[in-house]
Amino acid sequence: RSFVLAVMAANEKLDWKKMKKMLGPKSRSKGARMATADEVWDVTGCASGAVPPFGSLFVLPSEPGIGGNDVRRVHTFVDRSLQRQGDVINFNCGLRTRSIQMDVSDYLDIEKPELCDFIIDESTS
C-alpha cells in the first residue's frame, strides 16, 4: 500500500475529490482513505496527530513481488492555502505534546513538497 502525507492548516478539511484527482488514475486513487492509527504508527513511528509534515523522513514498507533496492518514501502534498495563512508553520514533532514553529519558506525549501489545492473551498460552498 502507498501512503501520502497531506499537509494543511488544522482548521481546514480535505476535499476527497481533489485529492483523488491528484493521486492520478483510478487504479491508484481507488480506495484512497485516511490511514488507520496502526498504519500511521507502522509507517512513521508516531501516533496519529503527532506526525511531522516531512513525508521524506518516512520509508514505505516494500511491496511483495516488487524487486530492486529502490527506497520509496512518503510523498508530501501541501495545500497552497498554507502559504496564505502566514509566514510560519506550527506542527507536532513526533509527539502530541511538543511542537515546532518554523518559517513556511524554510519548510518548503527543506521538504520540497508538491504544492497543490486539496482543501474544501468554503467560499464556493
Buried (B, 14 or more C-beta within 10 A) or exposed (E): EEBBBBBBBEEBEBBBEBBBEBBEEEEEBEEBEEBEEEBBBEBBEBBBEBBBBBBBBBEBEEEEEEEEEEEBBBBBBBBEBBBEBEEEBEBBBBEEEEEEEBEBEEBBEEBEBEBBEBBBEEEEE
